[in-house]
Amino acid sequence: MRASLRDSLTAALRSRDRVAVAALRSALAAIGNAETVPPDRPADGAPAGVTGSEHVAGAAAGLGAAEAQRRHLTEADLRSIVEDEVRERSVAALEYERLGRDDLAERLRAEAEVLDRHLRPAP
């Protein structure tokens, strides 16, 4: 799914589709955020050969110290994240509509539709 989102982002950038670019960048950022490991909980431990820093408490030094641990997301995880992005836009569109901001509501619905296309099975 991530590759599909990236390919769509490239196409949207080429065609200068601002709505699609915004939606796709947001979804890819949400996926990136979901992969991060909270700083208070180490992932699987530090890379081999990494030692502590004498200058900064809790810092790592050495080969691989700058490598951040990432969580592995399944296709189901990715799908769930994109579904949440669609849902958030739909709820926000209803709120904007209630407030009389139909222009913003329509934009959010268009963004939701862009993302929703990635949730449907390929024809």
C-alpha positions as a LaTeX table, in Angstrom:
\begin{tabular}{lrrr}
\hline
Residue & $x$ (\AA) & $y$ (\AA) & $z$ (\AA) \\
\hline
Met1 & 0.00 & 0.00 & 0.00 \\
Arg2 & 2.85 & 2.39 & 0.82 \\
Ala3 & 4.28 & 1.99 & $-2.70$ \\
Ser4 & 0.87 & 2.72 & $-4.17$ \\
Leu5 & 0.55 & 5.88 & $-2.08$ \\
Arg6 & 4.04 & 7.02 & $-3.12$ \\
Asp7 & 3.32 & 6.34 & $-6.80$ \\
Ser8 & 0.08 & 8.31 & $-6.53$ \\
Leu9 & 1.93 & 11.16 & $-4.83$ \\
Thr10 & 4.44 & 11.30 & $-7.68$ \\
Ala11 & 1.60 & 11.41 & $-10.22$ \\
Ala12 & $-0.24$ & 14.08 & $-8.21$ \\
Leu13 & 2.91 & 16.20 & $-8.02$ \\
Arg14 & 3.38 & 15.93 & $-11.78$ \\
Ser15 & $-0.24$ & 16.90 & $-12.47$ \\
Arg16 & $-0.15$ & 19.64 & $-9.80$ \\
Asp17 & $-3.18$ & 18.17 & $-8.02$ \\
Arg18 & $-2.94$ & 20.04 & $-4.72$ \\
Val19 & $-5.79$ & 18.14 & $-3.06$ \\
Ala20 & $-4.26$ & 14.74 & $-3.83$ \\
Val21 & $-0.77$ & 15.92 & $-2.86$ \\
Ala22 & $-2.01$ & 17.12 & 0.54 \\
Ala23 & $-3.95$ & 13.93 & 1.24 \\
Leu24 & $-1.18$ & 11.58 & 0.15 \\
Arg25 & 1.57 & 13.44 & 2.01 \\
Ser26 & $-0.54$ & 13.41 & 5.14 \\
Ala27 & $-1.20$ & 9.67 & 4.88 \\
Leu28 & 2.48 & 8.89 & 4.27 \\
Ala29 & 3.43 & 11.07 & 7.24 \\
Ala30 & 0.91 & 9.24 & 9.43 \\
Ile31 & 2.47 & 5.94 & 8.37 \\
Gly32 & 5.94 & 7.27 & 9.16 \\
Asn33 & 4.76 & 8.44 & 12.57 \\
Ala34 & 3.23 & 5.04 & 13.30 \\
Glu35 & 6.58 & 3.38 & 12.60 \\
Thr36 & 8.40 & 5.37 & 15.23 \\
Val37 & 9.26 & 3.82 & 18.54 \\
Pro38 & 8.39 & 5.97 & 21.56 \\
Pro39 & 11.57 & 7.39 & 23.14 \\
Asp40 & 10.67 & 6.05 & 26.59 \\
Arg41 & 10.48 & 2.48 & 25.26 \\
Pro42 & 13.51 & 1.03 & 23.47 \\
Ala43 & 12.78 & $-1.07$ & 20.41 \\
Asp44 & 14.93 & $-4.19$ & 20.18 \\
Gly45 & 18.00 & $-2.68$ & 21.81 \\
Ala46 & 20.84 & $-0.60$ & 20.50 \\
Pro47 & 22.75 & $-1.62$ & 17.38 \\
Ala48 & 25.88 & $-3.71$ & 17.90 \\
Gly49 & 28.98 & $-1.73$ & 18.77 \\
Val50 & 27.08 & 1.25 & 20.20 \\
Thr51 & 28.30 & 2.60 & 23.51 \\
Gly52 & 27.09 & 5.38 & 25.76 \\
Ser53 & 28.32 & 8.95 & 25.44 \\
Glu54 & 30.41 & 10.45 & 28.22 \\
His55 & 29.13 & 13.93 & 27.30 \\
Val56 & 25.37 & 13.41 & 27.20 \\
Ala57 & 23.53 & 11.15 & 29.63 \\
Gly58 & 21.52 & 8.46 & 27.88 \\
Ala59 & 23.01 & 9.25 & 24.46 \\
Ala60 & 24.53 & 6.61 & 22.24 \\
Ala61 & 27.82 & 6.92 & 20.40 \\
Gly62 & 29.53 & 4.74 & 17.86 \\
Leu63 & 28.77 & 3.01 & 14.60 \\
Gly64 & 25.02 & 2.88 & 14.03 \\
Ala65 & 24.18 & 5.27 & 16.86 \\
Ala66 & 22.22 & 7.54 & 14.54 \\
Glu67 & 20.09 & 4.68 & 13.28 \\
Ala68 & 16.62 & 4.99 & 14.74 \\
Gln69 & 14.69 & 1.85 & 15.48 \\
Arg70 & 11.48 & 1.53 & 13.44 \\
Arg71 & 8.46 & $-0.66$ & 13.96 \\
His72 & 7.44 & $-3.00$ & 11.17 \\
Leu73 & 3.87 & $-2.30$ & 10.03 \\
Thr74 & 1.78 & $-4.98$ & 8.38 \\
Glu75 & $-0.51$ & $-4.33$ & 5.42 \\
Ala76 & $-3.40$ & $-4.42$ & 7.90 \\
Asp77 & $-1.68$ & $-1.71$ & 9.96 \\
Leu78 & $-1.18$ & 0.44 & 6.86 \\
Arg79 & $-4.80$ & $-0.05$ & 5.84 \\
Ser80 & $-5.98$ & 0.92 & 9.31 \\
Ile81 & $-3.91$ & 4.12 & 9.22 \\
Val82 & $-5.32$ & 5.14 & 5.84 \\
Glu83 & $-8.85$ & 4.31 & 7.03 \\
Asp84 & $-8.28$ & 6.57 & 10.04 \\
Glu85 & $-7.11$ & 9.36 & 7.73 \\
Val86 & $-10.28$ & 8.99 & 5.62 \\
Arg87 & $-12.46$ & 8.93 & 8.74 \\
Glu88 & $-10.80$ & 12.03 & 10.22 \\
Arg89 & $-11.37$ & 13.97 & 7.02 \\
Ser90 & $-14.99$ & 12.89 & 6.80 \\
Val91 & $-15.72$ & 13.92 & 10.38 \\
Ala92 & $-13.95$ & 17.25 & 9.92 \\
Ala93 & $-15.89$ & 17.86 & 6.68 \\
Leu94 & $-19.17$ & 17.41 & 8.55 \\
Glu95 & $-18.04$ & 19.90 & 11.18 \\
Tyr96 & $-16.97$ & 22.46 & 8.58 \\
Glu97 & $-20.30$ & 22.00 & 6.82 \\
Arg98 & $-22.14$ & 22.59 & 10.09 \\
Leu99 & $-20.17$ & 25.81 & 10.51 \\
Gly100 & $-21.08$ & 26.96 & 7.00 \\
Arg101 & $-17.63$ & 26.41 & 5.51 \\
Asp102 & $-18.72$ & 24.33 & 2.53 \\
Asp103 & $-15.51$ & 25.14 & 0.64 \\
Leu104 & $-13.34$ & 23.50 & 3.30 \\
Ala105 & $-15.78$ & 20.63 & 3.71 \\
Glu106 & $-15.63$ & 19.90 & $-0.01$ \\
Arg107 & $-11.82$ & 19.95 & 0.00 \\
Leu108 & $-11.69$ & 17.47 & 2.90 \\
Arg109 & $-14.18$ & 15.20 & 1.15 \\
Ala110 & $-12.03$ & 15.31 & $-1.99$ \\
Glu111 & $-8.96$ & 14.38 & 0.06 \\
Ala112 & $-10.89$ & 11.53 & 1.70 \\
Glu113 & $-11.87$ & 10.24 & $-1.75$ \\
Val114 & $-8.24$ & 10.27 & $-2.91$ \\
Leu115 & $-7.24$ & 8.12 & 0.07 \\
Asp116 & $-10.32$ & 5.92 & $-0.14$ \\
Arg117 & $-9.29$ & 4.84 & $-3.65$ \\
His118 & $-6.26$ & 3.14 & $-2.08$ \\
Leu119 & $-8.50$ & 1.09 & 0.20 \\
Arg120 & $-10.54$ & $-0.42$ & $-2.64$ \\
Pro121 & $-9.37$ & $-3.64$ & $-4.29$ \\
Ala122 & $-7.65$ & $-3.18$ & $-7.65$ \\
Pro123 & $-9.94$ & $-3.88$ & $-10.63$ \\
\hline
\end{tabular}
